[in-house]
Each structure stands twice: as C-alpha cells, then as structure tokens.
Amino acid sequence: MSKADVIFVNMCRDIIDNGVDTKGEKVRPHWEDGTPAYTIKKFGVCNRYDLRDEFPAITLRPTGLKSAFDELLWIWQKKSNDIRDLGSHIWDEWAGEDHTIGKAYGYQLSVKHIYKEGEFDQVDRVIYDLKNNPYSRRIMTNIYVHQDLHEMNLYPCAYSMTFNVTKDKEGRLILNGLLNQRSSDVLVANNWNVCQYAILLMMLARECDMIPGELVHMIADCHIYDRHIPIVEEMLKRPQYPAPKVSLNPDKKRFYDFVKDDLIIEDYQKNEQIKNIPVAI
C-alpha cells in the first residue's frame, strides 16, 4: 500500500476524532448556497514523505498528477499570475478582468531582489544557492508578502519552501524540502499539494545534480469541511494500493526546460474518482 495513503488515513482519523469544530463561529468560507462552511480542524499537523522510498500519491482516490504539475509549472517556472498561461480552469473564480489573480503566487516568485551576488528572483536564487552554497541554511522562498496582500485575489495557502541539503553514506547530495502551509482543505487539496512539491524537489534535484529526499509538510490549520466528512469517512474504507512510479523525462535536466508531458506516471492503481465534491469559497 502507498505510505501516503497511511499518512492520509491517520491524519483524517485524527482530525475527525480529535479535532476542534468551528460550527457557530465566525468563518470566512461559505458554500455556493451561502451557508457558512464550517470545519473540524487540527493545528500544527506535520507529515513526512521520503521520495527515496516512493512517490507520495494517494490511491484512495486519484490525484490529477498532470494537472497538479501544470499548476506547479505555472507558479514556479512560468512565475505567472495570468490564468491564460494555465492549462486548467481551477483559478478562474479568483481571476479579475485583467485575467490575473493579482500579486499572488507566481507573481511573487517573479519579483527580482538584490543580493550581494547580484539580482535574482526567488526561484533563481534557490537554484544559485543549491549549486554554489548547498549547505546554506538560508535557501528558502516566501510568497506571503504583507505589503501586497491587498492586491492578491486569494492569500497564499502554501506560502513558503525551505530547502536543506544532506549527504548519504555514498556521499551523494540529497535535496530535502519543508513546505509551510497556513491552511489545508484535506479532501480537496492536501495530496494535490504534497504531489506538487514532491515534483518540485525532483525538478530542482535534477537541475542541481542531487537526489530528491524528504518532503516535510507543515500545516497550521489542517481541516475537513463539514460537508466533506461523510465523503472522507467513505473514502477511508476503500482499499489501498501500492504507490505509483513517478519520474521526469530522463532526457531533460534544466529546471526551465520541463513541460507538462515530461512527467512520467507508471502503475498508478487507484480507486475511482469521487465526483461533485462541494468546494468552499
């Protein structure tokens, strides 16, 4: 069975059995019919996935790996906030008349900053440091920029990555990453984000001649929406299968050369998709 399935089941069980219910409190999200979208939540959930063992896709229901990769490329490689640069319509609801989501996500990664070594945006600075100073404890990104929040159509959920390099017994450099997320809708987006940032580690490791290692996912507010609880309960009873094999096109090395079709997915045995999941807005 997939280790990601085990982590997911344990996380959901803990939230449902031991979490705090926000029913009756003042909450921002609501359902399409206007009803407040309450949650059961846990604070400070930490999950660890070792990419040397397997790729962390759940099999309890399919995670759209190609679409997740496309969104990752939109944010981290294209550094775009324009939904016309994205292959799906998942951001349409938050786009303005200019077709952008404001100064959010990819926009923040595109902004250049001045360092002693020159001018870089955050992504290029990560690549520079991984190649030139891999044992630095300062290799990180942050897109939760307070001065620009009023111009973001949605505040970033997964907002910060910290990269850390270790070495294995054979002397090979291992690239690890810690993803900080302020809020996670467990049913809709948890594994989507996990898979995205696992692929990001794979891309950066390829560029920098490293091996993708551990992804640590730190979630401040980890929640299941009230209307999702029966769906999750049913989902947790499903059979679990071995993790799929996921890799990148072996003929490409540079971070900026990868495209959506360079993600290779093999042996993804999974349960059927859950349709018509309500999404809180």
Residue, then its C-alpha position, 0 to 999 in steps of 0.5 A: m500500500s502507498k505510505a501516503d495513503v497511511i499518512f492520509v488515513n491517520m491524519c483524517r482519523d485524527i482530525i475527525d476524532n480529535g479535532v476542534d469544530t468551528k460550527g457557530e463561529k465566525v468563518r470566512p468560507h461559505w458554500e455556493d448556497g451561502t451557508p457558512a462552511y464550517t470545519i473540524k480542524k487540527f493545528g500544527v499537523c506535520n507529515r513526512y514523505d521520503l521520495r527515496d522510498e516512493f512517490p507520495a500519491i494517494t490511491l484512495r482516490p486519484t490525484g490529477l498528477k498532470s494537472a497538479f504539475d501544470e499548476l506547479l509549472w505555472i507558479w514556479q517556472k512560468k512565475s505567472n499570475d495570468i490564468r491564460d498561461l494555465g492549462s486548467h480552469i481551477w483559478d478562474e473564480w479568483a481571476g479579475e478582468d485583467h485575467t490575473i489573480g493579482k500579486a499572488y503566487g507566481y507573481q511573487l516568485s517573479v519579483k527580482h531582489i538584490y543580493k550581494e551576488g547580484e539580482f535574482d528572483q526567488v526561484d533563481r536564487v534557490i537554484y544559485d544557492l543549491k549549486n554554489n552554497p548547498y549547505s546554506r541554511r538560508i535557501m528558502t522562498n516566501i510568497y506571503v508578502h504583507q505589503d501586497l496582500h491587498e492586491m492578491n485575489l486569494y492569500p497564499c495557502a502554501y506560502s513558503m519552501t525551505f530547502n536543506v541539503t544532506k549527504d548519504k553514506e555514498g556521499r551523494l547530495i540529497l535535496n530535502g524540502l519543508l513546505n509551510q502551509r497556513s491552511s489545508d482543505v484535506l479532501v480537496a487539496n492536501n495530496w494535490n499539494v504534497c504531489q506538487y512539491a514532491i515534483l518540485l524537489m525532483m525538478l530542482a534535484r535534477e537541475c542541481d545534480m542531487i537526489p530528491g529526499e524528504l518532503v516535510h509538510m507543515i500545516a497550521d490549520c489542517h481541516i475537513y469541511d463539514r460537508h466533506i466528512p461523510i465523503v472522507e469517512e467513505m473514502l477511508k474504507r476503500p482499499q489501498y494500493p501500492a504507490p505509483k512510479v513517478s519520474l521526469n523525462p530522463d532526457k531533460k535536466r534544466f529546471y526551465d526546460f520541463v513541460k507538462d508531458d515530461l512527467i512520467i506516471e507508471d502503475y498508478q492503481k487507484n480507486e475511482q474518482i469521487k465526483n461533485i465534491p462541494v468546494a468552499i469559497 
